[in-house]
Amino acid sequence: MPASRIMVTGGVLPTPESVQSWLKAGAVCVGLGSQLFPEEVLAAKNYAWIHAKVENLLGQMQSN
């Protein structure tokens, strides 16, 4: 399936290294799920933690 465009959604960590490794392997995009939204963070309604994690990840990705 060389013409297929793949979006990876499982096993992606919210780190630049993880995202970049999937993109280098041929994924056109990645989806972040449980690693970005841990149960304890959601239970505590700690949305600032999620925001900071996303902001940090995007900042690191843009600087590379």
N, C-alpha and C positions, 0 to 999 in steps of 0.2 A: 504494500500500500504506500508506495513512495510519494504519491500525490496527496495523501491525506494530511490534513492539518489537525494536530493533536493539542487538546487542552488537558493538562495534568491537574487532577483535583485530589488525589490521594498521596499522602506521604510527603507533601510539600511543607517544609518548615518555614516559619516567617523570618528567615535569615537571608542576607544577600547571597551567601554561598549556595544555599539550597535552591533558591530561585534561579540563579545564574546557571547552576549545573543542569537543571531541567531545560532551560532555554538553549544551552549549548548542545544538549542531547537532541534538540529538534522540536521541542514543544513551542507552539506559537504564543501560548499564554499559560498561566497557572492559576489555580484557585486555592485560596487559603480557607481552611475550615476550623476544625477543632483545635488546631495548634494556635490559632489566632484568637479563638474564643473559648478559653478554658472554662469548665463548669464553675470553678470557684470564683473566677473573675465575674462571670455573669450573675452568679448567686449574690455576690456582694454589690452588684450594679456598679462595678468599677469601670465605667466606660472611658474614663481618662486613661486607664492602663492600655485599653485597646487603641485609643487614639494615638497615644505616645508610641506604641509598638508599630503602628502603620506609618506614622510620621517618620520615625527612625528608619524603618525599612526603606521607604521611598527616598529619603534623603541619602542613604548609603548607596542605593541603586543608581540614583542620578549622578552621584559624584564619581562613579566608576565608568 
